[in-house]
């Protein structure tokens, strides 16, 4: 199978979302040009990833003879026709942004209280915190490619956590992808989420990462302010479509 970078239009060969995730893909079909690109990933029920001009992505998806898809994420502003979504067996799911940074964040208040956790000894405590603070996440300390988890305690209870998974390939620049940020109500509005994110991002660069990435729901303005303060930039604004009844994107 050809390396996806060899068949991508030039504009997309350094896009961090592609560089971060391509090592996890098997077969990939590439459609489009420098204006917009659509990737059909895996099979026989592939995932669809579009980047660039929304109208171009819409046209490319509509022009395929693809049947049911596993998932589809395309640039925000895409408006797939009802007949296209019916053919793909997909319905609207969420709008979200993909962000990254290649610079260490400024030091923030509370960062000194963040501690690196033991993914084995602290696994049950991490999961308990996530069940209450971020029940929608699929992040888990025992998941594949986990690089580490960090946490803050209050009154002896693990009350805020954040994790990261490995992304990227040799030659692309290794990256860390942030996931599983969750803060219990007792610590919300205290800056704990900012401190956790800053500490993890700093650890990533100390550990040799070329950049750090994360995804966030588009409507989460509080999180956006935190990430911008820490130096993250928005690389892609996306809309996702899922099979009816799906709870979260496939891993």
N, C-alpha and C positions, 0 to 999 in steps of 0.2 A: 504494500500500500504506500502511495506517495505521501511524503510529509505534507501536512496541510499548508505549511508556510510556502511550499514550492508552488502551490496552485492558487494561493490567495492573490487577489489584486494587490499591488505594492502598498497602497495606503493602509491596509489592514495587517501587514506583517509585523508591526510593532505595537498593535493594540494590546493593552495589558490584559483585558478580559480573555482574549484568545491565547496569549502567551501563558497566562496562568492556568488555563483549563485544558489546553490541547493534549497534555500528557494523559488525561483521563479518557480521551476519546478513542474509539476504534475507527471504523470506517466513517469518512466524512466526504460528502459531496458539496462542492462550492459553486454557488451561482452568483452572478453580479459583477460589479466593477468598482472603481474607486468611489463612485457616488453612494452605492449601497451594496451590501452583500448579504446573502442568506446561506447558512450552513445547515445541511441535513446530516445529523449526527447519529450514527448507529442505525440499527434496523432489527427486524423488519418494520417496527413501529418507531420511527426515528424521532429525536427531539429536533426542533427547529429553532435556530438562533439567527436573528437579523440585526444588522448594525448599519448606521448611516442614515441616508435620506428616507423618511417614512414612506413617501410615495413609491420610491424604488423598491423598498422591501415589500410593500403591498403588492406591487406588480409581479415581483419575482415569486412570491408565495402563491398568488392566484394563478400564475402560469404553470405551476407544476402539476403533475398528475398524481401527486402524493395522496395516499389514502389516510387512514387514521394515524395520528401522530401521538407520541408519548407526552409531549409538552411543546409549547411554543412561546418564545420571548422575542419580541420585536421592538423597534424604536417607538417610544411614545409618540403618538400622532398617527400611527398606523390604524387603519379602520378596515380590517378584513370584512369582506362581504359575508352576509349570512350563509350563502351557498358554499363559500370557502370554508368557513368554520364547520359547517355541517359535514363537508367532505373529510375534514381533518378530525372530526368527532371531538371538538374542543368548544369550551365556553370561556368567557372572561373570568380571570382569577384575581390579578392584582396589578398595581403599578408600583414600580420600585426604581431605585437608582443604584448604580455600581460606582464606587468611589475608590481612589487610591492615593497614596502619598509615597514619595521617595526621600522625605526629609524627616529628621527627628523632630518630635513635637516639643513645644515649650514645656517646661516644668509647670505642673499645676498643683493646687492645694489638695492635700490628701493622698498624693501619690506615694508618700513615705509609708502609708498604712497598707499598701497593696503588697501581698505576698504570693510567691509562686507556690502552687499547690502540688501535691503528689497525686497523679492521675489514678493511682491504684488505691492508696490509703484514704484519699479524700473523695473517691468516686461517688459514694453514696451521698455525701454532703453536697457535692456539686449538683447531683441529680435532684436532690430535695430542693435546693435553691431554685433550679431551673423550673421545676414543676409549678412553683408559685410565682416566680418572677418573669418567666418567659416560656409558658407552656407550649407555644407553637413551634419552638425551635426543634430541629432534629439533631443538633449538636450533642455530642456525648463524649466523655473523657476516654472511653474505650473505642471510639470510632476510628476508621482508617485514616492514616496520614496526620493524626493529631501531633502537634508540636509542643503543646503545653497549655496549662490552665492557671489563671491568676485569680485571687480573691481578696475580699475584705471582710473582716469579722466585726460584729457588734455584740457585746455582752457574751462573748464566747461562741456565738452562732455565725456560721458562714452566711453572710447577708448580701453578698454581691459577687458575681463571677463573670469571667470572660475567657474564651478559648481561642485557639488558632490552629488551622490546618495547613499543611504544606501545599504549595502550588508551584508551578513553573517547572522548567526542565533545564538540564545542563546546557549552557549556551544561550538560554533565553534570559537568565537571571532568576535565581530562586526568589520566591515570594511567599509571604504568609497571608492567609485569608482569615480575617476576624469573624468569629461566630459565637453564638451562645451568650451574648451580653444580657445579664439579668440582675436586677437590683430589687431587693425586697422593699415593701412599702416603708419600713422603718428607716431606710437609708435614702429614699428618693428625695430629690431636691436638696441633697447635701453635697453634690459634686462627685459622688462615688462613681457614677458611670463615666464621667470625664477622666477621673483618676485611673480607673481600670483600663480604659482605652489607651491613655497616654503611657502607662507602664508597659502594657503589652507591646505597643508600637516601638517603644524604646528597646525592649528586649529583642524584638525582631531584628532591628538594625545591628544590635550587639551580636546577634546570632548569625549575621551574614546575609540577611535578606536584602534584595535590591529594591523592593517596594513592599508595601502592605496594602491589602485591598479589603473591601467589605461591601455588603449590600444592605440597603435600608428601604423600608416602605416609603413611598414618595410623600405621603401625608405626615410623616413624623418630623415636624419642623423642629422640635426640641433636639432630637438626635442630629439633625442637619447642622444646627448651630454648634453643637459639640464638635462634630467632625471637622467643620470648617475652621473652628478655633484651633484644632490640632493639626491643621495643614492638609487635610484631605481635599481632593478635587473631584468633581463629578466627571467621570469618563463616559457614562452612558445613562440615558433615561429610558426606561423600558416599560412595556406592558406585557404581561404574561397571560397565556390561555392554557387551560388544563382540561383533562377529561372531567365530565360532570361528577361532582362529589369528591374530587381530590382534596386532601387536607393540606398538602404542601408539595413543593417541587420534588421530583425524584432525586435521589442522592447522586 
